[in-house]
Amino acid sequence: MDHLLTIALWLHLAAIGLGGSATFGIPIVGAVASQAPPEARPHLALVGIKLSLLGRTALGVLIVTGLMLVWGHYGLDGLRGWFWVKMALVALFTGLVVYSVKNGAKARAGDTAAAARAPLLGLVGIGFFLLIVLSAVLTFL
């Protein structure tokens, strides 16, 4: 069981890095795309789509490995309030990801309101990501 938890922790930490890359990268690609010439935008949109897939995959890995780590190492007894703050933030972040994916599809289809919302959604996602990491640190101090 210890080896399985070590692998889960490694995957969890790797997924944090990959998810962070997507969380911070998508808004940057979006900002570049909005200033790019029209012929470059489809290529930049593809980069955003790939980063989104990476981020969603990382989020799934984080949820699965996080549950494994909590169940296998800590159990639910004795987890401090920060853990539950983190779980609420993860739920909100997951909802934001779902909404952002739908919003991105609308923006690529030409919806100008969706395109205008995208930068704010990116900033909110970055904020959630940073708060999740902070609450995780405070949980396990």
Rosetta constraint file for C-alpha pairs under 8 A:
AtomPair CA 1 CA 5 HARMONIC 6.26 0.50
AtomPair CA 1 CA 72 HARMONIC 7.92 0.50
AtomPair CA 2 CA 6 HARMONIC 6.14 0.50
AtomPair CA 3 CA 7 HARMONIC 6.23 0.50
AtomPair CA 4 CA 8 HARMONIC 6.12 0.50
AtomPair CA 5 CA 9 HARMONIC 6.01 0.50
AtomPair CA 5 CA 68 HARMONIC 7.32 0.50
AtomPair CA 5 CA 69 HARMONIC 6.22 0.50
AtomPair CA 5 CA 72 HARMONIC 7.03 0.50
AtomPair CA 5 CA 73 HARMONIC 7.56 0.50
AtomPair CA 6 CA 10 HARMONIC 6.19 0.50
AtomPair CA 7 CA 11 HARMONIC 6.12 0.50
AtomPair CA 8 CA 12 HARMONIC 5.95 0.50
AtomPair CA 8 CA 65 HARMONIC 5.27 0.50
AtomPair CA 8 CA 66 HARMONIC 7.86 0.50
AtomPair CA 8 CA 68 HARMONIC 7.04 0.50
AtomPair CA 8 CA 69 HARMONIC 6.78 0.50
AtomPair CA 9 CA 13 HARMONIC 6.14 0.50
AtomPair CA 9 CA 65 HARMONIC 7.04 0.50
AtomPair CA 9 CA 69 HARMONIC 7.00 0.50
AtomPair CA 10 CA 14 HARMONIC 6.13 0.50
AtomPair CA 11 CA 15 HARMONIC 5.98 0.50
AtomPair CA 11 CA 61 HARMONIC 7.32 0.50
AtomPair CA 11 CA 62 HARMONIC 7.83 0.50
AtomPair CA 11 CA 65 HARMONIC 7.06 0.50
AtomPair CA 12 CA 16 HARMONIC 6.28 0.50
AtomPair CA 12 CA 61 HARMONIC 6.80 0.50
AtomPair CA 12 CA 62 HARMONIC 5.37 0.50
AtomPair CA 12 CA 65 HARMONIC 5.76 0.50
AtomPair CA 12 CA 66 HARMONIC 6.81 0.50
AtomPair CA 13 CA 17 HARMONIC 6.56 0.50
AtomPair CA 14 CA 18 HARMONIC 6.30 0.50
AtomPair CA 15 CA 19 HARMONIC 5.73 0.50
AtomPair CA 15 CA 58 HARMONIC 4.75 0.50
AtomPair CA 15 CA 59 HARMONIC 7.16 0.50
AtomPair CA 15 CA 61 HARMONIC 6.42 0.50
AtomPair CA 15 CA 62 HARMONIC 6.06 0.50
AtomPair CA 16 CA 20 HARMONIC 5.89 0.50
AtomPair CA 16 CA 58 HARMONIC 7.06 0.50
AtomPair CA 16 CA 62 HARMONIC 7.16 0.50
AtomPair CA 17 CA 21 HARMONIC 6.16 0.50
AtomPair CA 18 CA 22 HARMONIC 6.42 0.50
AtomPair CA 18 CA 54 HARMONIC 6.93 0.50
AtomPair CA 18 CA 55 HARMONIC 6.59 0.50
AtomPair CA 18 CA 58 HARMONIC 6.15 0.50
AtomPair CA 19 CA 23 HARMONIC 6.00 0.50
AtomPair CA 19 CA 54 HARMONIC 7.02 0.50
AtomPair CA 19 CA 55 HARMONIC 4.61 0.50
AtomPair CA 19 CA 56 HARMONIC 7.59 0.50
AtomPair CA 19 CA 58 HARMONIC 5.21 0.50
AtomPair CA 19 CA 59 HARMONIC 6.52 0.50
AtomPair CA 20 CA 24 HARMONIC 5.98 0.50
AtomPair CA 20 CA 25 HARMONIC 7.96 0.50
AtomPair CA 20 CA 55 HARMONIC 7.67 0.50
AtomPair CA 20 CA 129 HARMONIC 7.33 0.50
AtomPair CA 21 CA 25 HARMONIC 5.50 0.50
AtomPair CA 21 CA 51 HARMONIC 7.91 0.50
AtomPair CA 21 CA 55 HARMONIC 7.70 0.50
AtomPair CA 22 CA 26 HARMONIC 5.68 0.50
AtomPair CA 22 CA 51 HARMONIC 5.12 0.50
AtomPair CA 22 CA 52 HARMONIC 6.30 0.50
AtomPair CA 22 CA 54 HARMONIC 6.61 0.50
AtomPair CA 22 CA 55 HARMONIC 5.06 0.50
AtomPair CA 23 CA 27 HARMONIC 7.47 0.50
AtomPair CA 23 CA 55 HARMONIC 6.92 0.50
AtomPair CA 23 CA 122 HARMONIC 7.27 0.50
AtomPair CA 23 CA 125 HARMONIC 6.46 0.50
AtomPair CA 23 CA 126 HARMONIC 6.00 0.50
AtomPair CA 23 CA 129 HARMONIC 7.45 0.50
AtomPair CA 24 CA 28 HARMONIC 6.86 0.50
AtomPair CA 24 CA 122 HARMONIC 7.76 0.50
AtomPair CA 24 CA 126 HARMONIC 6.40 0.50
AtomPair CA 25 CA 29 HARMONIC 6.16 0.50
AtomPair CA 25 CA 51 HARMONIC 7.27 0.50
AtomPair CA 26 CA 30 HARMONIC 6.05 0.50
AtomPair CA 26 CA 48 HARMONIC 5.55 0.50
AtomPair CA 26 CA 51 HARMONIC 6.44 0.50
AtomPair CA 26 CA 52 HARMONIC 7.18 0.50
AtomPair CA 26 CA 122 HARMONIC 7.24 0.50
AtomPair CA 27 CA 31 HARMONIC 6.10 0.50
AtomPair CA 27 CA 118 HARMONIC 7.77 0.50
AtomPair CA 27 CA 119 HARMONIC 6.21 0.50
AtomPair CA 27 CA 122 HARMONIC 5.26 0.50
AtomPair CA 27 CA 123 HARMONIC 7.58 0.50
AtomPair CA 28 CA 32 HARMONIC 6.22 0.50
AtomPair CA 29 CA 33 HARMONIC 5.97 0.50
AtomPair CA 29 CA 44 HARMONIC 6.58 0.50
AtomPair CA 29 CA 45 HARMONIC 7.93 0.50
AtomPair CA 29 CA 47 HARMONIC 7.40 0.50
AtomPair CA 29 CA 48 HARMONIC 6.34 0.50
AtomPair CA 30 CA 34 HARMONIC 6.17 0.50
AtomPair CA 30 CA 44 HARMONIC 7.71 0.50
AtomPair CA 30 CA 45 HARMONIC 7.72 0.50
AtomPair CA 30 CA 48 HARMONIC 7.22 0.50
AtomPair CA 30 CA 118 HARMONIC 7.91 0.50
AtomPair CA 30 CA 119 HARMONIC 7.51 0.50
AtomPair CA 31 CA 35 HARMONIC 6.71 0.50
AtomPair CA 31 CA 119 HARMONIC 7.62 0.50
AtomPair CA 32 CA 36 HARMONIC 6.04 0.50
AtomPair CA 32 CA 44 HARMONIC 7.97 0.50
AtomPair CA 33 CA 37 HARMONIC 7.98 0.50
AtomPair CA 33 CA 40 HARMONIC 7.53 0.50
AtomPair CA 33 CA 41 HARMONIC 5.45 0.50
AtomPair CA 33 CA 44 HARMONIC 5.87 0.50
AtomPair CA 33 CA 45 HARMONIC 7.30 0.50
AtomPair CA 34 CA 41 HARMONIC 7.72 0.50
AtomPair CA 36 CA 40 HARMONIC 6.16 0.50
AtomPair CA 36 CA 41 HARMONIC 6.31 0.50
AtomPair CA 37 CA 41 HARMONIC 6.71 0.50
AtomPair CA 38 CA 42 HARMONIC 7.88 0.50
AtomPair CA 40 CA 44 HARMONIC 6.43 0.50
AtomPair CA 41 CA 45 HARMONIC 5.93 0.50
AtomPair CA 42 CA 46 HARMONIC 6.25 0.50
AtomPair CA 43 CA 47 HARMONIC 6.51 0.50
AtomPair CA 44 CA 48 HARMONIC 6.32 0.50
AtomPair CA 45 CA 49 HARMONIC 6.16 0.50
AtomPair CA 45 CA 108 HARMONIC 7.69 0.50
AtomPair CA 46 CA 50 HARMONIC 6.17 0.50
AtomPair CA 47 CA 51 HARMONIC 6.14 0.50
AtomPair CA 48 CA 52 HARMONIC 6.02 0.50
AtomPair CA 49 CA 53 HARMONIC 6.27 0.50
AtomPair CA 50 CA 54 HARMONIC 6.19 0.50
AtomPair CA 51 CA 55 HARMONIC 6.06 0.50
AtomPair CA 52 CA 56 HARMONIC 6.11 0.50
AtomPair CA 52 CA 101 HARMONIC 7.61 0.50
AtomPair CA 53 CA 57 HARMONIC 6.07 0.50
AtomPair CA 54 CA 58 HARMONIC 6.10 0.50
AtomPair CA 55 CA 59 HARMONIC 6.09 0.50
AtomPair CA 56 CA 60 HARMONIC 6.28 0.50
AtomPair CA 56 CA 97 HARMONIC 7.62 0.50
AtomPair CA 57 CA 61 HARMONIC 6.29 0.50
AtomPair CA 58 CA 62 HARMONIC 6.03 0.50
AtomPair CA 59 CA 63 HARMONIC 6.21 0.50
AtomPair CA 59 CA 94 HARMONIC 7.85 0.50
AtomPair CA 60 CA 64 HARMONIC 6.27 0.50
AtomPair CA 61 CA 65 HARMONIC 5.89 0.50
AtomPair CA 62 CA 66 HARMONIC 5.57 0.50
AtomPair CA 63 CA 67 HARMONIC 6.17 0.50
AtomPair CA 64 CA 68 HARMONIC 6.30 0.50
AtomPair CA 65 CA 69 HARMONIC 6.04 0.50
AtomPair CA 66 CA 70 HARMONIC 6.12 0.50
AtomPair CA 67 CA 71 HARMONIC 5.92 0.50
AtomPair CA 68 CA 72 HARMONIC 5.64 0.50
AtomPair CA 68 CA 73 HARMONIC 7.98 0.50
AtomPair CA 69 CA 73 HARMONIC 5.47 0.50
AtomPair CA 69 CA 74 HARMONIC 7.18 0.50
AtomPair CA 70 CA 74 HARMONIC 4.97 0.50
AtomPair CA 70 CA 75 HARMONIC 5.44 0.50
AtomPair CA 70 CA 76 HARMONIC 7.00 0.50
AtomPair CA 71 CA 75 HARMONIC 4.48 0.50
AtomPair CA 71 CA 76 HARMONIC 6.97 0.50
AtomPair CA 74 CA 79 HARMONIC 7.73 0.50
AtomPair CA 79 CA 83 HARMONIC 6.25 0.50
AtomPair CA 79 CA 139 HARMONIC 7.47 0.50
AtomPair CA 80 CA 84 HARMONIC 7.41 0.50
AtomPair CA 80 CA 139 HARMONIC 6.16 0.50
AtomPair CA 81 CA 85 HARMONIC 6.41 0.50
AtomPair CA 81 CA 139 HARMONIC 7.46 0.50
AtomPair CA 82 CA 86 HARMONIC 6.07 0.50
AtomPair CA 82 CA 135 HARMONIC 5.61 0.50
AtomPair CA 82 CA 136 HARMONIC 7.19 0.50
AtomPair CA 82 CA 138 HARMONIC 6.26 0.50
AtomPair CA 82 CA 139 HARMONIC 4.92 0.50
AtomPair CA 83 CA 87 HARMONIC 6.26 0.50
AtomPair CA 83 CA 135 HARMONIC 6.88 0.50
AtomPair CA 83 CA 136 HARMONIC 6.68 0.50
AtomPair CA 83 CA 139 HARMONIC 5.23 0.50
AtomPair CA 84 CA 88 HARMONIC 6.16 0.50
AtomPair CA 85 CA 89 HARMONIC 6.22 0.50
AtomPair CA 85 CA 135 HARMONIC 6.78 0.50
AtomPair CA 86 CA 90 HARMONIC 6.09 0.50
AtomPair CA 86 CA 131 HARMONIC 7.83 0.50
AtomPair CA 86 CA 132 HARMONIC 5.43 0.50
AtomPair CA 86 CA 135 HARMONIC 5.37 0.50
AtomPair CA 86 CA 136 HARMONIC 6.28 0.50
AtomPair CA 87 CA 91 HARMONIC 6.20 0.50
AtomPair CA 88 CA 92 HARMONIC 6.26 0.50
AtomPair CA 89 CA 93 HARMONIC 5.93 0.50
AtomPair CA 89 CA 128 HARMONIC 6.58 0.50
AtomPair CA 89 CA 131 HARMONIC 7.49 0.50
AtomPair CA 89 CA 132 HARMONIC 6.11 0.50
AtomPair CA 90 CA 94 HARMONIC 6.00 0.50
AtomPair CA 90 CA 128 HARMONIC 7.94 0.50
AtomPair CA 90 CA 132 HARMONIC 6.79 0.50
AtomPair CA 91 CA 95 HARMONIC 6.31 0.50
AtomPair CA 92 CA 96 HARMONIC 6.18 0.50
AtomPair CA 92 CA 128 HARMONIC 7.99 0.50
AtomPair CA 93 CA 97 HARMONIC 6.15 0.50
AtomPair CA 93 CA 125 HARMONIC 6.72 0.50
AtomPair CA 93 CA 128 HARMONIC 6.13 0.50
AtomPair CA 93 CA 129 HARMONIC 7.56 0.50
AtomPair CA 94 CA 98 HARMONIC 6.37 0.50
AtomPair CA 95 CA 99 HARMONIC 6.20 0.50
AtomPair CA 96 CA 100 HARMONIC 5.85 0.50
AtomPair CA 96 CA 121 HARMONIC 7.63 0.50
AtomPair CA 96 CA 125 HARMONIC 7.07 0.50
AtomPair CA 97 CA 101 HARMONIC 6.10 0.50
AtomPair CA 97 CA 125 HARMONIC 7.83 0.50
AtomPair CA 98 CA 102 HARMONIC 6.49 0.50
AtomPair CA 99 CA 103 HARMONIC 6.03 0.50
AtomPair CA 100 CA 104 HARMONIC 5.89 0.50
AtomPair CA 100 CA 118 HARMONIC 7.39 0.50
AtomPair CA 100 CA 121 HARMONIC 6.73 0.50
AtomPair CA 101 CA 105 HARMONIC 6.35 0.50
AtomPair CA 102 CA 106 HARMONIC 6.41 0.50
AtomPair CA 103 CA 107 HARMONIC 6.16 0.50
AtomPair CA 103 CA 114 HARMONIC 5.54 0.50
AtomPair CA 103 CA 115 HARMONIC 7.68 0.50
AtomPair CA 103 CA 117 HARMONIC 7.92 0.50
AtomPair CA 103 CA 118 HARMONIC 7.24 0.50
AtomPair CA 104 CA 108 HARMONIC 6.14 0.50
AtomPair CA 104 CA 114 HARMONIC 7.02 0.50
AtomPair CA 104 CA 115 HARMONIC 7.29 0.50
AtomPair CA 104 CA 118 HARMONIC 7.15 0.50
AtomPair CA 105 CA 109 HARMONIC 6.25 0.50
AtomPair CA 106 CA 110 HARMONIC 6.54 0.50
AtomPair CA 106 CA 111 HARMONIC 5.41 0.50
AtomPair CA 106 CA 114 HARMONIC 6.07 0.50
AtomPair CA 106 CA 115 HARMONIC 7.77 0.50
AtomPair CA 107 CA 111 HARMONIC 4.74 0.50
AtomPair CA 107 CA 112 HARMONIC 6.32 0.50
AtomPair CA 107 CA 113 HARMONIC 7.60 0.50
AtomPair CA 107 CA 114 HARMONIC 4.95 0.50
AtomPair CA 107 CA 115 HARMONIC 4.66 0.50
AtomPair CA 108 CA 115 HARMONIC 7.82 0.50
AtomPair CA 110 CA 115 HARMONIC 7.93 0.50
AtomPair CA 111 CA 115 HARMONIC 6.38 0.50
AtomPair CA 112 CA 116 HARMONIC 6.10 0.50
AtomPair CA 113 CA 117 HARMONIC 6.29 0.50
AtomPair CA 114 CA 118 HARMONIC 6.36 0.50
AtomPair CA 115 CA 119 HARMONIC 7.92 0.50
AtomPair CA 117 CA 121 HARMONIC 6.29 0.50
AtomPair CA 118 CA 122 HARMONIC 6.17 0.50
AtomPair CA 119 CA 123 HARMONIC 6.35 0.50
AtomPair CA 120 CA 124 HARMONIC 6.18 0.50
AtomPair CA 121 CA 125 HARMONIC 6.08 0.50
AtomPair CA 122 CA 126 HARMONIC 6.25 0.50
AtomPair CA 123 CA 127 HARMONIC 6.18 0.50
AtomPair CA 124 CA 128 HARMONIC 6.15 0.50
AtomPair CA 125 CA 129 HARMONIC 6.08 0.50
AtomPair CA 126 CA 130 HARMONIC 6.20 0.50
AtomPair CA 127 CA 131 HARMONIC 6.16 0.50
AtomPair CA 128 CA 132 HARMONIC 5.99 0.50
AtomPair CA 129 CA 133 HARMONIC 6.32 0.50
AtomPair CA 130 CA 134 HARMONIC 6.14 0.50
AtomPair CA 131 CA 135 HARMONIC 6.01 0.50
AtomPair CA 132 CA 136 HARMONIC 6.08 0.50
AtomPair CA 133 CA 137 HARMONIC 6.25 0.50
AtomPair CA 134 CA 138 HARMONIC 6.26 0.50
AtomPair CA 135 CA 139 HARMONIC 5.94 0.50
AtomPair CA 136 CA 140 HARMONIC 6.44 0.50
AtomPair CA 137 CA 141 HARMONIC 6.13 0.50
